[in-house]
Amino acid sequence: MQKAHLRMSIKKFIMKYRGQIFFSVLLVALLAAAYYPQPNNAEKEAVLMQAVLSGFGQLHYQPKDINDDFSSQIFDFYLDQVDGGRRFLTQEDIAKLEGYRTSIDDQAQAGQFEFFDASVQMLEAALDKTQGYYREMLETPFDYDTNEFIELDGDKKPFAQHDDELKEYWRKYLKYETVERIVNKTKEEEKKGEEEAPKSFEEIEQESRKEVLEFLDDWYGRMRKLKREDRLSVYLNTFTHIFDPHSEYYQPIDKENFNIRFSGRLEGIGATLRTEDDYTKVVSIVVGGPAWKQKELDENDVILKVKQEDEDEPKDIAGMVINDVVQLIRGDKGTKVTLTVKKIDGSVKDITITRDVVVLEEQFAKSLILEGEEGSEERIGYILLPSFYADFQNKNGRFCSTDVAAEIEKLKAKNVDGIILDLRYNGGGSLRDVVKMTGLFIEKGPIVQVKSRISDPEVLKDSDSRVQYDGPLVVMVNSYSASASEILAAALQDYGRAVIVGSPSTFGKGTVQRFIDLDRTIRGFNELKPLGEIKLTTQKFYRVNGGSTQLKGVTPDIILPDNFFYIKTGERDREYAMEWTEIDPVEYDQDVLQVDNISKLRRRSEKRIEENAAFQKILANAKRVEQQREESAYPIGLEAYREMREKRQEQADEFDGVMDQVVLENISNLEEDLPGIEADESKKARNDEWLESVSKDIYIKETLAIMHDMIKEK
């Protein structure tokens, strides 16, 4: 009774003072914990929910009223998240949950989880039920002569009305998975020589059903291993996503993984792992890491147990989820971990590895020298930047602005006539570094405007009057270039400093996020920690011309067709994306190199593209991709499916090999990079692969031609 009264008091307090300071609200939310000597999950979950609501209400760029409309949005979006394929729940199930539709907001503000608990219980029952469906149905062959269709796009079909309709969907789905494997295996049989006895249809069919059973058992096994905290994370992120697609709750392991991607470094053994059945397998060894240096751990080793140096007995990790395994194996530099592994030959071995700093070099900036147009003596520098990385936790860490500046200096020493900066597939990163990096190409001035909800825009400027590179510059982007990539492309485009080349538009993420570490925010109550972190959108950024990149992205000066030319991608395709807005421009100018012949460069590029068979094939393929994306209903009669597959394969074959031809000759690494590349076989092999991919890249080829036109017109 006392607990219930306390919860009600907290709820009333939060409702009354929701507009007060975030930290105060969190403190009140935590007062409940003081009444319980032994905290349980319910208390921690209540704190997390109230931290999300308080933080987002106080700090999000565009807060929302937590009311019945918000609750209804949560209801629908959460069900889409947990059953987007419409494989588990029925409309009868959802009807049982419908009573929660407009009360989720009240539950959340009171730190209660009735809807979530009911949904988890219903999903677990659905797993039992549907596992029974597929195991029973896969015991006997399907009727492969009857032609029927299955819709695979969850957005195009409603939830099944009842269990009978759901069971019928599963029958079609299992038949589809089996038919697909039968067709694949039949093709493999046709390729066998006469010396091998062909398998009968009955054998192929039985093998196919067995593979589907194994695939589904593995999938269900992974779903059943999900902890409550994993399911809760999905639920919390439903709330954050209603605010915008880039606001999230991070469990501690998720934030750790984010930091690794952002900085390009970690402390551990340097191995990539994955779960297979109940075991953890080594997928790859990071070159230069502790495991690579020791040379005892190999790819395909299966890890059975993990022991810390201060433990007497190892921990058996069979059946453990991958995140928990990773937590055991990672650790501080200088500490030791012993892995009991099963080798590919069946032998079992204990391997002790001293953890160290592992550097993920593949995401760092690197450069090449490209020869210019045939008959010319041009030398063009090419810089690939996979992300805007920054290691703020380490004073000696890597920062992309510093690394790109170093690559520029190396290229200038080679007397290059122009530089191509490749930001394709670069999802962004450090705002500080993009401002510094843009400043490498202008004297000084504003780079981007950043605006929070209630304050005037802050103009982030390059204050360094030096110009590290003053020559011709082309920036390559595509529809996956996002955030910081868009800031750099937009600024250099507005200044007229560079030519932007690529897809019809970049991703369209024009928002800035901030992390809040809940462990640091909430003092005391250590028994509830670790709580994780929340990342929320606190600002929008705007171009110096006043326009936002949000939703619209950056439209390149010269557009090159790609396979997604006719498909809506990026932020425009995200639910609850924030709207496009604009503010006043700021004054900006530069006197380094003004690209004032864009129209002429564009016309020449368009003419080359029209005459280029490869680009015309890409455009035709983009039409095919658009059409196939809409055709999500598949035939599942064996012959009908085979005919559909053959037709699609014939269409795909028409466009096969577009990027298989060498289109660029005379590509070379910089001499000073070669010793590091040739230090080991793995690095050399990856470099050879990179050189080969660049030599076959028609987009770099066309960008090189655009650069040639720029130099000629200069």
NORFENVEN-V639972 format. One record per residue. N is the residue number from 1. RES is the residue in one letter. D_LAST is the distance of its C-alpha to the last C-alpha in Angstrom with 1 decimal. Layout:
# NORFENVEN-V639972
N;RES;D_LAST
N;RES;D_LAST
This chain:
# NORFENVEN-V639972
1;M;81.4
2;Q;80.0
3;K;76.7
4;A;76.4
5;H;77.2
6;L;74.5
7;R;71.8
8;M;72.8
9;S;72.5
10;I;69.1
11;K;67.9
12;K;69.3
13;F;67.6
14;I;64.2
15;M;64.6
16;K;65.6
17;Y;63.0
18;R;60.1
19;G;57.9
20;Q;58.9
21;I;56.9
22;F;55.8
23;F;57.4
24;S;60.7
25;V;60.9
26;L;60.2
27;L;63.0
28;V;65.4
29;A;64.5
30;L;65.4
31;L;68.7
32;A;70.2
33;A;69.6
34;A;71.9
35;Y;74.8
36;Y;74.5
37;P;75.3
38;Q;74.0
39;P;70.7
40;N;69.9
41;N;67.0
42;A;67.8
43;E;67.3
44;K;64.0
45;E;62.8
46;A;63.9
47;V;62.0
48;L;58.8
49;M;59.0
50;Q;59.7
51;A;56.9
52;V;54.5
53;L;55.9
54;S;56.0
55;G;52.6
56;F;50.9
57;G;53.0
58;Q;52.0
59;L;48.5
60;H;46.7
61;Y;44.1
62;Q;46.0
63;P;49.7
64;K;52.0
65;D;55.7
66;I;57.8
67;N;60.1
68;D;61.5
69;D;58.3
70;F;56.5
71;S;59.4
72;S;59.1
73;Q;55.4
74;I;56.3
75;F;59.1
76;D;56.9
77;F;53.9
78;Y;56.0
79;L;57.8
80;D;54.5
81;Q;53.4
82;V;56.7
83;D;57.3
84;G;54.1
85;G;55.3
86;R;58.6
87;R;60.6
88;F;63.0
89;L;64.0
90;T;65.8
91;Q;66.2
92;E;69.7
93;D;68.3
94;I;65.8
95;A;68.7
96;K;70.4
97;L;67.4
98;E;66.9
99;G;69.3
100;Y;66.7
101;R;63.9
102;T;64.3
103;S;65.7
104;I;63.0
105;D;61.7
106;D;65.2
107;Q;65.6
108;A;62.3
109;Q;63.0
110;A;66.5
111;G;65.0
112;Q;66.8
113;F;65.7
114;E;68.2
115;F;65.6
116;F;63.7
117;D;67.0
118;A;68.2
119;S;65.0
120;V;65.0
121;Q;68.7
122;M;67.9
123;L;64.9
124;E;67.1
125;A;69.8
126;A;67.2
127;L;66.2
128;D;69.8
129;K;70.3
130;T;67.3
131;Q;67.8
132;G;71.2
133;Y;69.7
134;Y;67.4
135;R;69.9
136;E;72.6
137;M;70.4
138;L;69.0
139;E;72.5
140;T;72.8
141;P;70.6
142;F;69.0
143;D;69.6
144;Y;66.7
145;D;67.8
146;T;67.5
147;N;64.1
148;E;62.9
149;F;59.7
150;I;58.4
151;E;55.8
152;L;53.7
153;D;51.5
154;G;53.5
155;D;51.7
156;K;53.2
157;K;56.8
158;P;59.4
159;F;61.5
160;A;64.6
161;Q;67.5
162;H;70.0
163;D;70.7
164;D;71.6
165;E;68.3
166;L;66.4
167;K;68.5
168;E;67.6
169;Y;63.8
170;W;64.4
171;R;66.2
172;K;63.2
173;Y;60.7
174;L;62.7
175;K;63.1
176;Y;59.3
177;E;58.7
178;T;61.4
179;V;60.3
180;E;56.8
181;R;58.2
182;I;60.6
183;V;57.9
184;N;55.8
185;K;58.9
186;T;60.0
187;K;56.7
188;E;57.1
189;E;60.6
190;E;59.4
191;K;57.2
192;K;60.1
193;G;61.8
194;E;65.3
195;E;66.7
196;E;66.1
197;A;68.5
198;P;66.7
199;K;67.4
200;S;69.3
201;F;67.9
202;E;70.4
203;E;69.0
204;I;65.4
205;E;66.4
206;Q;68.3
207;E;65.6
208;S;63.1
209;R;65.4
210;K;65.9
211;E;62.1
212;V;61.7
213;L;64.6
214;E;63.1
215;F;59.7
216;L;61.4
217;D;63.8
218;D;60.9
219;W;59.0
220;Y;62.2
221;G;62.9
222;R;59.6
223;M;60.2
224;R;63.7
225;K;62.4
226;L;60.5
227;K;62.0
228;R;62.8
229;E;60.0
230;D;57.5
231;R;58.8
232;L;58.8
233;S;55.2
234;V;54.4
235;Y;56.6
236;L;55.0
237;N;51.6
238;T;52.7
239;F;53.3
240;T;49.9
241;H;48.1
242;I;49.6
243;F;47.7
244;D;44.4
245;P;43.3
246;H;41.9
247;S;45.0
248;E;47.4
249;Y;50.4
250;Y;50.1
251;Q;53.1
252;P;52.9
253;I;51.9
254;D;49.1
255;K;47.7
256;E;48.0
257;N;46.0
258;F;43.3
259;N;43.1
260;I;42.7
261;R;39.8
262;F;38.2
263;S;38.6
264;G;38.6
265;R;41.9
266;L;45.6
267;E;48.9
268;G;50.9
269;I;51.5
270;G;48.2
271;A;49.3
272;T;48.4
273;L;51.5
274;R;52.7
275;T;56.0
276;E;57.9
277;D;61.3
278;D;63.0
279;Y;61.1
280;T;57.8
281;K;55.9
282;V;53.2
283;V;50.1
284;S;47.8
285;I;47.8
286;V;44.8
287;V;43.6
288;G;44.4
289;G;46.8
290;P;50.6
291;A;51.8
292;W;49.4
293;K;50.4
294;Q;54.1
295;K;53.8
296;E;56.9
297;L;55.5
298;D;54.1
299;E;52.4
300;N;55.1
301;D;57.5
302;V;59.5
303;I;60.2
304;L;63.9
305;K;64.5
306;V;62.7
307;K;64.5
308;Q;63.3
309;E;64.5
310;D;66.9
311;E;68.5
312;D;71.6
313;E;71.0
314;P;67.9
315;K;66.9
316;D;67.1
317;I;63.9
318;A;65.0
319;G;64.2
320;M;62.1
321;V;58.8
322;I;55.6
323;N;54.7
324;D;58.1
325;V;57.7
326;V;54.3
327;Q;55.8
328;L;58.5
329;I;56.2
330;R;53.5
331;G;54.6
332;D;53.9
333;K;52.6
334;G;55.5
335;T;58.0
336;K;59.4
337;V;59.9
338;T;62.0
339;L;61.2
340;T;63.9
341;V;62.1
342;K;63.3
343;K;61.6
344;I;60.8
345;D;64.0
346;G;66.1
347;S;66.8
348;V;66.6
349;K;65.2
350;D;64.6
351;I;61.3
352;T;60.8
353;I;57.2
354;T;56.2
355;R;53.5
356;D;50.3
357;V;46.8
358;V;44.9
359;V;41.1
360;L;39.4
361;E;36.4
362;E;35.0
363;Q;33.6
364;F;31.7
365;A;28.0
366;K;27.1
367;S;24.1
368;L;23.2
369;I;20.9
370;L;19.5
371;E;18.5
372;G;15.3
373;E;15.6
374;E;18.7
375;G;18.2
376;S;15.2
377;E;15.7
378;E;13.6
379;R;15.7
380;I;15.1
381;G;17.4
382;Y;19.5
383;I;21.8
384;L;24.7
385;L;26.4
386;P;29.6
387;S;30.8
388;F;30.5
389;Y;33.5
390;A;35.3
391;D;38.6
392;F;40.2
393;Q;43.6
394;N;42.8
395;K;41.6
396;N;40.2
397;G;38.8
398;R;35.3
399;F;32.7
400;C;29.5
401;S;27.4
402;T;28.7
403;D;28.2
404;V;24.6
405;A;23.9
406;A;25.8
407;E;23.8
408;I;20.5
409;E;22.1
410;K;23.2
411;L;19.9
412;K;18.3
413;A;21.2
414;K;20.2
415;N;16.7
416;V;14.9
417;D;11.2
418;G;11.4
419;I;14.4
420;I;16.2
421;L;19.1
422;D;21.9
423;L;24.3
424;R;26.1
425;Y;29.8
426;N;29.4
427;G;32.1
428;G;31.3
429;G;33.4
430;S;33.2
431;L;32.0
432;R;31.9
433;D;29.6
434;V;27.1
435;V;26.9
436;K;26.4
437;M;23.9
438;T;21.6
439;G;22.0
440;L;20.4
441;F;16.9
442;I;17.6
443;E;19.6
444;K;22.7
445;G;24.0
446;P;25.7
447;I;25.0
448;V;27.8
449;Q;31.0
450;V;34.2
451;K;37.4
452;S;40.9
453;R;43.7
454;I;45.2
455;S;42.8
456;D;39.8
457;P;36.3
458;E;35.3
459;V;31.7
460;L;30.5
461;K;27.9
462;D;25.9
463;S;27.6
464;D;25.9
465;S;23.4
466;R;21.9
467;V;18.6
468;Q;19.2
469;Y;15.7
470;D;12.6
471;G;9.9
472;P;8.6
473;L;11.9
474;V;13.8
475;V;17.4
476;M;20.0
477;V;23.2
478;N;26.2
479;S;29.4
480;Y;30.9
481;S;28.2
482;A;30.3
483;S;30.9
484;A;28.9
485;S;26.2
486;E;26.0
487;I;25.9
488;L;22.8
489;A;21.0
490;A;22.2
491;A;21.2
492;L;17.6
493;Q;17.4
494;D;19.1
495;Y;16.9
496;G;13.8
497;R;12.8
498;A;12.7
499;V;13.2
500;I;16.9
501;V;18.2
502;G;21.9
503;S;25.3
504;P;26.1
505;S;26.9
506;T;27.5
507;F;31.1
508;G;31.8
509;K;33.6
510;G;33.2
511;T;36.2
512;V;37.2
513;Q;40.4
514;R;42.8
515;F;45.4
516;I;49.0
517;D;51.2
518;L;54.6
519;D;56.4
520;R;55.1
521;T;55.4
522;I;59.1
523;R;61.2
524;G;64.3
525;F;65.5
526;N;64.4
527;E;66.6
528;L;64.2
529;K;61.1
530;P;58.6
531;L;57.4
532;G;53.8
533;E;50.9
534;I;49.5
535;K;45.8
536;L;45.2
537;T;42.4
538;T;42.5
539;Q;39.2
540;K;36.4
541;F;32.8
542;Y;30.4
543;R;26.8
544;V;25.7
545;N;25.5
546;G;29.2
547;G;29.2
548;S;30.8
549;T;29.7
550;Q;33.4
551;L;34.3
552;K;31.1
553;G;28.7
554;V;25.0
555;T;23.6
556;P;20.4
557;D;17.4
558;I;17.8
559;I;21.4
560;L;22.7
561;P;26.4
562;D;28.9
563;N;32.7
564;F;33.3
565;F;31.1
566;Y;34.2
567;I;36.1
568;K;36.3
569;T;35.5
570;G;35.0
571;E;36.5
572;R;37.2
573;D;39.7
574;R;41.5
575;E;44.9
576;Y;45.2
577;A;41.5
578;M;40.8
579;E;39.4
580;W;35.9
581;T;36.0
582;E;33.7
583;I;34.0
584;D;32.6
585;P;28.9
586;V;28.1
587;E;25.8
588;Y;22.5
589;D;19.2
590;Q;16.6
591;D;14.4
592;V;12.5
593;L;9.2
594;Q;9.5
595;V;8.7
596;D;9.7
597;N;9.2
598;I;11.9
599;S;14.2
600;K;12.3
601;L;11.6
602;R;15.3
603;R;16.6
604;R;15.3
605;S;16.7
606;E;19.9
607;K;20.4
608;R;20.2
609;I;22.6
610;E;24.9
611;E;25.1
612;N;25.5
613;A;29.2
614;A;29.0
615;F;27.2
616;Q;29.7
617;K;32.4
618;I;31.2
619;L;31.3
620;A;34.8
621;N;35.9
622;A;34.7
623;K;37.1
624;R;39.8
625;V;39.3
626;E;39.6
627;Q;42.8
628;Q;44.4
629;R;43.8
630;E;46.0
631;E;48.6
632;S;50.3
633;A;53.9
634;Y;54.8
635;P;57.8
636;I;60.1
637;G;62.5
638;L;62.0
639;E;61.2
640;A;59.2
641;Y;57.1
642;R;56.7
643;E;55.6
644;M;53.1
645;R;51.7
646;E;51.5
647;K;49.7
648;R;47.1
649;Q;46.7
650;E;46.2
651;Q;43.5
652;A;41.9
653;D;42.1
654;E;40.0
655;F;37.1
656;D;38.1
657;G;35.9
658;V;32.5
659;M;31.2
660;D;33.4
661;Q;31.3
662;V;29.0
663;V;25.5
664;L;23.7
665;E;24.8
666;N;24.3
667;I;24.4
668;S;25.8
669;N;27.1
670;L;26.3
671;E;29.1
672;E;30.4
673;D;31.0
674;L;33.1
675;P;36.4
676;G;36.5
677;I;35.7
678;E;38.3
679;A;40.9
680;D;42.6
681;E;42.8
682;S;41.9
683;K;38.6
684;K;37.7
685;A;38.7
686;R;36.6
687;N;33.6
688;D;34.2
689;E;34.4
690;W;31.1
691;L;29.3
692;E;31.0
693;S;30.1
694;V;26.3
695;S;26.6
696;K;28.1
697;D;25.8
698;I;24.2
699;Y;22.4
700;I;20.6
701;K;20.0
702;E;18.3
703;T;16.3
704;L;15.2
705;A;14.2
706;I;12.2
707;M;10.4
708;H;9.9
709;D;8.5
710;M;6.0
711;I;5.1
712;K;5.6
713;E;3.8
714;K;0.0
